[in-house]
Amino acid sequence: METSTLSSKGQIIIPKPVRDAHHWRPGTEFVVEPFADGILLRPRKPFPATQLEAGLGCAGYSGPAKDLAELKQGLLEAVRRQWQKGEEP
């Protein structure tokens, strides 16, 4: 178990093994929540949670609806074209 000490400025250092395990880098923002007899730190998500329905139509496609097989085929063709050109997919 890792430990840390509260500074006179109210700061706590998150031990390096914990930061590394979670891939937290300088500048990572956290939400601080009161929890039972302590606090809970959660990394702040860069974007608010959304529902799928909120994003539908934002891609600009205005043709007929495509089924999953058509979407998969289109993706495979695009990756194949990029691969043949020597580009990263």
N, C-alpha and C positions, 0 to 999 in steps of 0.2 A: 504494500500500500504506500502510495506517495503522500507526502505531507507538504504544507506550505504555511507561511505565517502572514497574518494581516499586517500591512505596514501602517505607519502613522498617517498616511494619506488615504487609507482605506483600500489599498491595492493588494491583490493576491497574485502570485506568480503561479501559473499552471506549469507543473513540472514537465521538462522536455520529453521524457518518455511518453507522457500522456498526449502532449501536443503532436508528437511524431506519429503516434498510433492513430490519431484522428485526422492527420494531415492539416492541422490548424496552423496557419502562417500569420506573421505580423499583419495587423489590420483586420483580422477576423472579428466580426461583431457578434456579441452574444446577447441573448435575452436572459435576464436574471429573474427567476421566479421563486417566491417564498415556497418552501416545501417542508412539511412536517417540522422537524427540529433543525432545519438548515436551509440551504438554497439549492436550486437546480439551475445549472448553466446549459443553455442550448444555443448552438450556433444559429445566428439569424439567417433565415433563408433569403437569398437575394431577390426572389420574386414571391409575391403572395400566392397562396394556393388558389387554383382555379378549377373550374369544372370543364370537362371536354366540350360541352355545349357552348361555353363562352368563347372558345377558340375556333369553332366551326365557321368556315367561310372566310377566315382571315388570310388564307393562302392565295386568294385571287383566282382560283379555278372556277369557271362559270359554265363548264360543259355538263354533260349528263353524269349522273352518279356512277362511280366505279366500284366494282366489288373487290374483295380482297385478292382474288387471283389476278385481276387486271393491275392492281397496285403493285403486287409482287413482280409481275412480268415487267412493268415499266421500270421498277427499281433495278432489276437484273440487267435490263438493256442499258440503262444509264451507267451502271458500274462497268459493264463490259466495254462500252465506248471509252470510258475514262481509262480502263486498264490497257486497251489497245493503243491509246495515245501516250501511255506511260505516266499518267497522272495518278495522284492519290485519290481514292474514292472518298 
